[in-house]
Amino acid sequence: MVLLVDACNLIFSYAYAYNVSEDDIQANMEQLRKNDWFQQYVRCEPYRQLLISDKDVRLRIGKLNNKRLAKNPHKESYQHIVTKALQKKIIVSDA
């Protein structure tokens, strides 16, 4: 029983450790704007609206590691993460 309580506490503390501020989101968006693939999303209207106003997409961008993103904004994994978040929202809105 104690092990179960410890596991729950660990899960909840991990979930709250990712408090993302608007500053984090803006800083990560500035780093991502250095990429051609991200600029294509900004130019495309459905994706642009999601990047500007969708809470879940913005939170996902804000959760990216700021320091790693600043060092290497062209890393493919960032493209995969952002693309996946956008496509998930597009699919949900089309259904």
Secondary structure, DSSP 8 states (H G I E B T S, - for coil): -HHHHHHHHHHHHHHHTT---HHHHHHHHHHHTTSHHHHHHHHSHHHHHHHHH-HHHHHHHHTS-HHHHHH-TT-HHHHHHHHHHHHHHHHHHH-
